Every structure is written in C-alpha cells, then in structure tokens.
Amino acid sequence: MKILVLNSGSSSLKFQVIEVRITESGECDAQYLVKGLVESIGSYSQLTFNVSGQPKVRQSQSLKDHQAAIDHVMRWLISPAAKIDGIQSYADIEAVGHRVVHGGERFAKSILVDDDVKSGIEDCMELAPLHNPANLKGIEAVTALLGSAVPQVAVFDTAFHSTLSEQAYLYGLPYQYYRRYKIRRYGFHGNSHRYIAYKHRKINQIPRESVNIISLHLGNGCSACSIQAGKSVDTSMGFTPLDGLVMGTRSGDVDASILHYLHLKEGFSFDDVDNLLNKRSGLLGISGLTSDMRELIDEAEECNDRRAKLAIDIFCRNVRKYIAAYYVEVAGNVDAIVFTGGIGENSAEIRRRICEPLSALGLDIDLAENKLGLKSVDYRVISTQESKLQAYVVPTDEEFIIAVDTIRRVEGIE
Ligand code: ADP
C-alpha cells in the first residue's frame, strides 16, 4: 500500500510517500519512495524533495496556506519530473496518515478520520493551539484534493503515553482542575518513543513485554520516556511540550512562581511569559548565543565561552536527573538507555557527558563506539560488554510508525 504521511506544523509541512506491506508474520515492511519538506508556508516558501535514489530537488514558491502547500506537493509528486516509481496519478496514493500532536484523553490510539474524529481533534485545539489547527488543515486539504474515498488516519503524538498511571500524569494541583479542564501530563514525541521501543525489540529479538528502557529524544524539542514492558510509564513533557528537559529554546521545568515575580519586576503579560519560556529560554536563553547544540559545542571548545559551557552542562545534568529518577522509580528494571533525535543521534560529546556519571547506575560507556555513533550502521551499542546498563544510539523514524498505523487501521488490523 502506498501511503502519504503528512506532518503539518504551524508554518511547515513534512511529507513522505512510503510503500508498506504487512508480511505473513504480521510484521511491517516499509520502503520510502520520497520525502520532503515545505518551510515558511504563508509567505515565500522553500521546498525540498528527496526521491529515493535521485539527487535532491529544491524549489521556492509562494504558498499562501497548507491547502496550497499540499496542492503543490501533490502535483509535483505525480509530475513526470518527479519520476517516482509507481506514482503516476492521485489514484496511486491509497491512504494518508497524519501526525496529530494532541489527542487529549479521548484518543489513546490512531484512528480512521471521519467527521466525529475531526471534531474531536478540534476539541483538543485549546490544548495545542499551534499544532492541532495545522493538523486539521492538512486533513481538510487532502479531502479537498483526493476526495473522501481515500482513507485518512490520525496518529497522535500523545497516544503512546495514554498508559501513564494517575500517579504519573497528575500534577500536584487541586484535583478539581483535572476534573474540570483535564489539566494533567499528556506527554509528546510519542511516535518517536514508540519507534525506539519497537526498534529495541527488533534489535534484541525480544517480545514487547521485555522492553524495559529509557528513551531519550534530544532534538530542538527534548523529552525522556520511561518504558516498561513496552509501554510508556512516565515522560518528561507534560500538559504541553514545554515541561521537562532543557531544550533549544524552551525552558523545561521551572518554578511557576518565577512567572508572577517576572510580572511584578518586568510587567510581563501572560503572552510575554509564554513567549519567554517557549522561544527565548533553554540553550538559547542560558548561552545568550544560540539554540543550536552544534554551534554551542563549537563555541565552548574553540572560544572557551563560559555560558556556552554552562548551557551544555545544565542540559546534560537535567537529562541525567530524569534518567536517575526513572531508574529508581522502576527499581532499576532498566536494560538500556537509548539516544535519538538530532542531538542524541549526532553528538558523541553530549552522549559522553550524559553517560559518564551514570557509572553510578552501572553504565560503562564504550568511548570508541560512542565516537563512531551512527557511522555506517543503522544503530549502535555504545556501552561495553560488561556494562550492567546498556546504552544505544538509534535514529528515530516517526513516519514509519505513522505509516504502520495507517495500513493497520485501513486494513482493520488491531
Ligand atoms: P527537531 O526537534 O526540530 O526535529 P532535530 O531532531 O533535528 O530537531 O535536532 C536539532 C538539534 O540537533 C540542534 O540543536 C542541532 O544542533 C543538533 N545537532 C544536529 N547534529 C548535531 C551534531 N553533529 N552535534 C551536535 N548537535 C547536533
């Protein structure tokens, strides 16, 4: 089945066409045909198309909204210039899978989109005002283009964390606000953590029930997830993706009283505070330089920049605190920690800094393997053979999870 996977951000669109097949043993075999990205939707947009086995194609084009972006992408996909195996017309797209950021408490699983599901996604808009509207626009744009006969599946970032216990998802706030407004931890990056759990199971050839790991998605957004018996039991992002680890521009955990204090001292409004915590904090805020980890490492190494070093130290310390807390909470029943995301996959230096002090938990990092990282392999063990706690680097693949759920829902497989 050829599946179009769409990830609509507030002003961007990531897409892939993936050919997916369910094997006789029930496993999913996936092959990507094309991947691409549209940036700056709403103004002069930049597009990148990457067809399997061909050089990248870049374009610039004025695209006023998501409908226009999806229209343009789809027309390009079927054009003779694209030369994509097996894609000549819209009829070749057999289903569409959408990443939807927030599924609230209602959507614990991926689901075929109908009017009721669309209104459910709309109900969650208040919880993810930047993302869910764009996700819904993506669904509407596909319907306008392909018609309602082509099945569409919504795959939620929050769904993997629907297994959190009340103890893990409730904040220390009066219970009535949970009852009234569903204020609780939801967790995000669910498709990434779920992929990591899946890949761990495949690498080690173990059943899902034996997957006991801590997954660390470290990119611009960062989150940790404690996975027991293949299920998420705790995660660092919360009611929104602001909570938890220090990120590129997001603060992660802060004492909420600071917000009131800043209001008194600087006259900050709620919008100002929101902007401060989401856009001007984290690595960028601490260093005063950049949110980009690669640049920070360069600044720290080449210029000995004190605040660049400080930002890196705080980032790594924070990740370790979560690892240690999750490790203790499950009484040490952790076989491995797994690094993924732009930083987790690419930075041997950050992995080393996080891992070395974890000798306290029985982790013995193999510095040579860590340095090699993902060079010429699709995953790597970066702990020594003697290490009690293992460490891995695994590239994430959220689109694979979206494609798998799409074929399963379309074919009615649970
Ligand atoms: P997003 O969360 O937006 O998907 P990514 O997962 O692509 O982001 O991660 C982006 C982050 O990964 C940036 O901070 C970038 O500097 C960092 N990164 C990418 N490559 C490296 C590298 N070789 N060393 C250190 N950091 C890196």
Boltz pocket constraint, residues with backbone or C-beta under 6 A from the ligand:
constraints:
  - pocket:
      binder: B
      contacts: [[A, 218], [A, 219], [A, 220], [A, 221], [A, 248], [A, 291], [A, 292], [A, 293], [A, 294], [A, 295], [A, 297], [A, 341], [A, 342], [A, 343], [A, 346], [A, 347], [A, 348]]
      max_distance: 6.0
